[in-house]
Protein backbone atom coordinates (compact mmCIF):
# COMPACT_ATOMS: atom_id res chain seq x y z
CA UNK A 1 0.00 0.00 0.00
CA UNK A 2 1.32 3.44 -0.91
CA UNK A 3 1.60 6.32 1.50
CA UNK A 4 -1.24 8.83 1.62
CA UNK A 5 -1.30 12.53 2.35
CA UNK A 6 -4.04 13.82 4.62
CA UNK A 7 -5.21 17.43 4.12
CA UNK A 8 -6.76 19.12 7.14
CA UNK A 9 -8.20 22.58 6.42
CA UNK A 10 -8.42 25.06 9.30
CA UNK A 11 -10.04 28.47 9.43
CA UNK A 12 -9.59 30.96 12.25
CA UNK A 13 -12.24 33.42 13.28
CA UNK A 14 -11.53 37.13 13.11
CA UNK A 15 -8.41 38.28 14.98
CA UNK A 16 -7.42 34.72 16.00
CA UNK A 17 -5.19 33.78 13.06
CA UNK A 18 -1.94 34.20 14.98
CA UNK A 19 -3.21 32.11 17.89
CA UNK A 20 -4.27 29.31 15.56
CA UNK A 21 -0.89 29.45 13.83
CA UNK A 22 0.87 29.03 17.18
CA UNK A 23 -1.39 26.12 18.12
CA UNK A 24 -0.79 24.37 14.79
CA UNK A 25 2.98 24.73 15.28
CA UNK A 26 2.56 22.74 18.48
CA UNK A 27 0.15 20.03 17.32
CA UNK A 28 1.35 19.35 13.75
CA UNK A 29 4.63 17.63 14.82
CA UNK A 30 2.63 15.25 17.03
CA UNK A 31 1.71 13.37 13.82
CA UNK A 32 5.27 12.02 13.73
CA UNK A 33 4.61 10.15 16.99
CA UNK A 34 1.72 8.36 15.27
CA UNK A 35 3.67 7.13 12.27
CA UNK A 36 3.62 10.12 9.92
CA UNK A 37 6.73 10.46 7.79
CA UNK A 38 6.21 14.19 7.14
CA UNK A 39 3.94 17.10 8.00
CA UNK A 40 3.45 20.69 6.84
CA UNK A 41 1.38 23.68 7.82
CA UNK A 42 0.60 26.38 5.26
CA UNK A 43 -0.92 29.79 5.92
CA UNK A 44 -2.76 31.29 2.98
CA UNK A 45 -1.31 34.57 1.73
CA UNK A 46 -4.61 35.97 0.43
CA UNK A 47 -6.75 34.96 3.41
CA UNK A 48 -4.60 35.13 6.55
CA UNK A 49 -7.21 33.18 8.54
CA UNK A 50 -7.04 30.11 6.29
CA UNK A 51 -4.58 27.28 7.05
CA UNK A 52 -3.83 23.87 5.58
CA UNK A 53 -2.18 21.13 7.64
CA UNK A 54 -0.90 18.05 5.82
CA UNK A 55 0.56 14.79 7.08
CA UNK A 56 1.90 11.77 5.19
CA UNK A 57 1.01 8.38 6.64
CA UNK A 58 1.96 4.90 5.44
CA UNK A 59 -1.33 3.38 6.56
CA UNK A 60 -4.87 4.49 7.24
CA UNK A 61 -4.63 2.91 10.69
CA UNK A 62 -1.83 5.32 11.63
CA UNK A 63 -3.94 8.27 10.47
CA UNK A 64 -6.92 7.05 12.47
CA UNK A 65 -4.77 6.70 15.61
CA UNK A 66 -3.60 10.28 15.15
Secondary structure, 3 states (H helix, E strand, C coil): CCCEEEEEEEECCCCCHHHHHHHHHHHHHHHHHHCEEEEEEEECCCCCCEEEEEEEECCHHHHHHC
